[in-house]
Amino acid sequence: MINHIKKEWFSNIRGDILAGIVVSLALIPEVTGFSIIAGVSPMVGLYASFCTAMILAFVGGRPGMISAAAGAMALVLVGLVKEHGIQYMLAATFLTGIIQFILGLLKVGRLVKFIPHAVMIGFVNALAILIFTSQFTSFSGESWIMYAMVAGGLIIIYVFPKITKVVPSALVAIIVITIVSVWLGSPVKTIGDMGKVSSMLPHFLIPHIPFNLETLLIILPYSASLAIVGLVETLLTAQLIDEETNTESQKNRECVGQGIGNMFNGLFGGTAGCAMIGQSVINLKSGGRGRLSTFVAGAFLFLLIMVLRDIVVQVPLAALVAVMFVVAISTFDWTSLKRLHKFPKTDVAVMVVTVIVVVITHNLAFGVITGIILSAIFFAAKISKINISKTIDEEKHTLFYKVEGQLFFASVTDFVASFDFNPSGIKGIVIDFTRAHIWDESGVAGVDKIVGKYKENHIDVKIKGLNHSSERLLDKASAN
């Protein structure tokens, strides 16, 4: 147990600390922007971010993953804040935490295994596109100086590792571009221009709302949406980091941890949060691997706000835009484009649709859910092909049918249509299911329909070759 804790916390101290610092700097403009989208003060998002990160460092199930006030959650909260105000938002955030905590106890984290690889690729590529395109707003109204600083930041990020990898190149780029900006007194927008960042400590509070059924009915739809969106994005991010690091995470523990984090957010003036794949990738690319990197990201963000606020507000957006451009480029799965012609057409369709839905809606959960549904439809179509061959024993006046394939709701129509219910001179029918499987009630109903039609024509039917599962399903249906 002690060795396990040491491995998760202290096996990569230097890398985790430096990566956490980079992430904390990258969090500020992102969280500030998301807070503005949700219609709340930047401090609400910042409170949620350092609280969530530090809490999840201890109770989360994926070391090295960054959770904070995310854009997907902000989009869900827009309507609630606009119509009912921030107090209802805090209550909805607390209820979100309760729902996620319960879902974690119910072990919904294991459902991530049902997300197809094609959806994962689409999710990753869509995220990269969103990260890249979301930076364009920072160039609005800016002069050539902004472009020059972004270019300089990109050069530092790509060239500095050739000199040394002791310090993350992204951190070096942020420091150098900030020093240059302050020294030249450039007019480029800074973090301070995104919104007011104050040095106020969060404090415990119970949302000032009526505790009645009417309030519950107002916040429950938002909380349910937040819980689902948050867990989908969190579990996919955890899965991505699992694959990148060749390690396994505890998905159900992560769900519980997200719930605890959001309950704290609701009681300490923060908005709902979840895993942020962009910042998690920054952490990963900067050398962060353990829980210490997540904790440092939250703790250093707290330090920046409380102690170093006057320095932080001078960091030019150009430096952070350069970092995010690199994250987007490294996040995109470029090999998927090279192998696109080798993928099945259905997988290509799933990837493309997932990307399109995410890019149009700016909601990763919508794209993933759409991709999963589309994958399920394609899969059902593929396995619904059922083959039936027939032979006749003229001496015994018996017709033999051999069924091959999966019998379920999508294949029942073709299954029933394959039988001749008015065979001339036939007294008996034998249906062989040795190479088939009955999966659901629709399949059972199909078999019953066939048996019933033959009996109407006074033809005996014998069913053989059923496997144990199919036989139990038929017997159970017959008993009812």
Sequence and secondary structure as in RCSB ss.txt:
>XXXX:A:sequence
MINHIKKEWFSNIRGDILAGIVVSLALIPEVTGFSIIAGVSPMVGLYASFCTAMILAFVGGRPGMISAAAGAMAL
VLVGLVKEHGIQYMLAATFLTGIIQFILGLLKVGRLVKFIPHAVMIGFVNALAILIFTSQFTSFSGESWIMYAMV
AGGLIIIYVFPKITKVVPSALVAIIVITIVSVWLGSPVKTIGDMGKVSSMLPHFLIPHIPFNLETLLIILPYSAS
LAIVGLVETLLTAQLIDEETNTESQKNRECVGQGIGNMFNGLFGGTAGCAMIGQSVINLKSGGRGRLSTFVAGAF
LFLLIMVLRDIVVQVPLAALVAVMFVVAISTFDWTSLKRLHKFPKTDVAVMVVTVIVVVITHNLAFGVITGIILS
AIFFAAKISKINISKTIDEEKHTLFYKVEGQLFFASVTDFVASFDFNPSGIKGIVIDFTRAHIWDESGVAGVDKI
VGKYKENHIDVKIKGLNHSSERLLDKASAN
>XXXX:A:secstr
 HHHHHHHHHSSHHHHHHHHHHHHHHHHHHHHHHHHHHTS HHHHHHHHHHHHHHHHHH SSTT  EES HHHHH
HHHHHHHHH HHHHHHHHHHHHHHHHHHHHTTGGGGGGGS HHHHHHHHHHHHHHHHHHTGGGGTT  HHHHHHH
HHHHHHHHHHHHH SSS HHHHHHHHHHHHHHHHT    BGGGGS             S  SHHHHHHHHHHHHH
HHHHHHHHHHHHHHHHHHHHT    HHHHHHHHHHHHHHHHHTT    EE HHHHHHHHHTT  SHHHHHHHHHH
HHHHHHTSHHHHTTSBHHHHHHHHHHHHHHHS HHHHHTGGGS HHHHHHHHHHHHHHHHH  HHHHHHHHHHHH
HHHHHHHHT  EEEEEEETTTTEEEEEEEEEESTTTHHHHHHT  SS TT  EEEEEEEEEEE SHHHHHHHHHH
HHHHHHTT EEEEE   HHHHHHHHHHHH 
